[in-house]
């Protein structure tokens, strides 16, 4: 897998700009890995979840960056194909996969039993804990789960995510606000329209670095989320085997650790 490691090392050194092509529409992004490649593989994602994936202007071009984009590039490179990324709302990405509109999905997605009934999942490539993001002025009022589980507290989570399920299970008495995009939840939190948002820890830390007045509560909820995995169409064993081999190489070589740390730094603006 020589091409895989060349891709990752170059992408890291150049700040993710080497392989960025133009955006062909408001939701489709093209990444040219090698001009000699004649085919594209298509990845589905929901780019509102830094440091996994988010939009960014790089050298005057609006594109998508993050952990999952780098993994998608590595998969495409191993297949000797260029990459297209289709960006949609989180609860549409598996529909696109089932309908053959994309070849695989990487979107910080947890391989739940329900999802595994309609798609096949790769090995887990990253695990994170669930935390609660609130405002600095609310920290003193919310020291326990019980403090949040009252009918005057509004708790937000991304629609269709495991955080939505966790909100239902953990806070049955609270008011729930479920939206498509995490940035919209953070905006409501900053505006005082909700009191808390459930997200993965690296996502929370990214917003903490970029949005003033936010804080992470000093306790985790639930169990670790089971990790993030790549989804492919049910029965696509050939592609799944390639993806697992790429993920295993990234993990064992330490390249994935570098991708994660670089994405967190990029998102923090440091």
N, C-alpha and C positions, 0 to 999 in steps of 0.2 A: 504493500500500500504506500509506495513511495510518493505518489502524487498527492495523497491525503496530507502527509506531513509537510510537503512543500507548500501546499495551499494554506494550511493553518499558520505556519511560521511567517509566510509573507503577509498574510492578512493581519496578523498581530503587529508586525513591524511597521506596516504602513497605515495603521490606524483605521483599518477596515475600508480603505478607499480603493484598493487595487482592482477589485472585481465589481465595482458598482457601475451598472449601466443606467440608462434612462428609464424613467417611469412611463409606461405606455398608456396608462389610464390612471384614474384616481385610486384604483385598488390593485393594480398589477404592476409588479416591479421586476425588472430584468437584470440579471447578474451574469456578465460575460466572464467566465472562468478561463476559457481558452478559445481564441478566434477559430481554431481548427475544428472545434466541436460543432457538429451539424444538428444536434438535437437538444431539446430542453426537457428537463424533468420539472414537474410543477408541484410546488409545496403550498399547502394551505396554512394560514396562521391568523391570529387576531392580535394586531400590533398595538396593544394598549396596556402592556404588561411588562414594563422595564423591571429588572434587567434582562428578561427573556427576549422580548422584542418590542421595539418602539420606533416611531418615525423620527428621522433626524436629517438635517441639511448637512451634507458632506461635500465640500468643494463646489458649492452652488447647486448641488443636485439633491432633491428630496428623495430619501431612500429609507429602508428599514435596517436597523442594526440590532445587535444583542446576541445573547447566548444561542438562541434557537436558529437565528439566521446563520451564524457560523457553523452550526451543526449541519444545517441544510446545505451549505456550500461544500462541506466535507463529503457529504453523501453524493452530491452531484459530481464532485471531482473524482470520486472513486468509480463512478459509473461512466466517466469521461463524457459528461453532458454539462451544458450550461443550465442555469437555474432561473425559473420564474417563481415569484411568490405572490399568491393571491391573498389579499388582506380583507377579511370580513369579520362580522361580529362573532364572538366566541361560540354562541349556540347555533351557528350555521356551518361551522367548519367540518363537522363530521357528516352533515348532510351532503356537502360538496364531495367529500371522499366517497361516500356510498354511491353517489350518482356519477362517479368517474370524472368529475370536473377537476380534481387534483389527484396527484399520485400518492402523496403522503401528507400528514399533518404534524407539525411541531408547534405547540402553542402552550408550553408549560402545563401540559395536560396530564392528569392523574388517570392511570388505567383502572377504572372502577369496573365492578362486575357488570353493571348495566351497560356501560360503553363497550365492554368486551363482547357483548352479544351481537354487536353490529359491525365492529372493526377488530382487527388484530393489532396487538401492541408489541413493541420492542421491549428489550430490557430497560430497566429504569436507568436514566443517565444523571439524574440530580434529585436530591431529597432536601426538603426544607420544612421548617416548623411553621405552624399557623400562629399569627399574632393579631393583636387588635390595635389599630391606629386610631388615635383620637387627637384632640387639640391639647396644647400645653395647659390651658386653663382648666381642662376637665380632668386632668390626671388625678388630682387629689380626691375627686368624687368617685372615681372608678378604680377601686383597689382589688375588687374580686369579681368573679362572674355574677354573683348575686347582686352586686351594685348595678350591673347592666341589665339584668333580667327583670325589668319592671316596665310597666306599660307606658311610662312617660319617656322612655329612651328609644331613639330611632337608630337602628343598626343597618348598615349597608353591606352589600356583597355583590359580586358580579353574577349576572344572570346566567344560569346553566352551569355554574362552577360548583366545586365541592365546598367552597366557602358558603354558598347558598344553603346547601344541605346542613352544614355545620351550624349556621345561624338558626335554622329551624330546630335542630336538635338541642342546642345549648341555651338558646334564649327564647323559649316558647311564649313568654309574657311580653317581650319587647315588640315594638313596631319594626317591621322589616321594610327596607327599601332595596329593590333589586334592579340594577341597571346594566345595560350592555357593556359599557366601557368603564374601566377603573378610574380614568382621569375625571369622569363626570362625578363619580362617587367622592373623589378627593376634593373636587370643587364644592360639592354640597357640604362636606365636612368643614372646609375652610370658611364657608359662609354661615355656618351654624345651623344648617338645615337638617343635618343628622349629627349624632353624637359619636359614632364609632364606625369603623370599616374593618371587615375581616379580610386579611390578605396574607400571602406568604411573607416570611421574614425578610428575604432579600428585596422583595417588592416594596415593603414598608420602609426599609432602610434607604432605598432609592428616593422615595418621596420625602423622607426626612431630610435628605441632603439638598433637595431642590425646592421645597415649599416651607416657608417660615411658619412657625407657630404650631407645628405638629409634634406628636410624641407617641412612642410605642409603650403600651401598658406593660407593667413588669410581671406578666404571667402569660404563658402559652395556653392555648385551648385545644382540646381534642388530642389526637395522636399525630405524629408526623404524617404528612399527607399521602404516604405511599410512593411519593416521588413522581417525577415527570418522565413520560415515555413518548416515543414516536408512534403514530397510528398509521396503519396501511389498510387498504381494502381487504375485507375478509377473504382469506384464501390466497393472498398474494405472497406465497412463501419465498419466492426468489428474491423479491425486493426486501422482504423482512430479513432474510439472511444477510444480505449486503449491509443493511442498516445496522444490524446487531454487530457485525464485524467492525464497521466503522466506529460505533460507539465503544466497543471493547478496546480498540486501539487508542481512541482518544483518552479514555479513562486510564488505561494501563501506562500510557506514555507520559501522563501528566499534562497533556495538551488541553484537556477539558478544564482542569484547574486554572490554567492560564486564561482560557476563554472566559470563564466565570469571573475571575478577578478583574480582567480588562473591561468586561461589560459593566461591572459595578462601578469601576473608576470612571468609565466613559459617561455613565448615567449621572454620576455625582458631579460631573463637570470639573473634576480636579485636573 
